[in-house]
Amino acid sequence: MKDTQKEKLTKLMAEEFTAIELNLYLDTHPQDKRALELYNQTVDRLYALLEEYERQYGPLSNFGLSPSSYPWQWIEEPWPWEMNFCDREDNEQCGYTKKS
């Protein structure tokens, strides 16, 4: 996997984490206008990153949530959960196991 793909997916995951955390906060603080603004800004960035990533590398989800260009991209590797985000050579220490 190219470093740029890994970097883009890492940014996407960070925005997704932020959106989830803000969503949980807003569940208990629905009147917090600043948190709602931050949530909406985060979601906008998340959608933009998701669209850019999927345009370059293919869909991250299936079942009608992500369109695909031709040929069908869902079967392309690596799958998002198979990517190694560990920069160490000893991948097993990072929870990553290569396919045989």
Residue pairs with C-beta under 8 A, 6 or more apart in sequence:
1 78
1 83
1 84
5 56
5 57
6 83
6 85
8 49
8 52
8 53
8 56
8 57
9 53
9 80
9 83
10 85
11 49
12 46
12 49
12 50
12 53
12 60
15 42
15 45
15 46
15 49
16 46
18 42
19 39
19 42
19 43
19 46
22 35
22 38
22 39
22 42
23 39
25 32
25 35
26 32
26 35
26 36
26 39
29 35
50 60
53 60
54 60
54 66
58 68
58 73
58 74
58 76
59 65
59 66
59 67
59 68
59 73
59 74
60 66
60 80
62 74
68 74
82 99
84 91
84 94
84 96
85 94
85 96
86 93
86 94
86 95
86 96
88 94
91 97
91 98
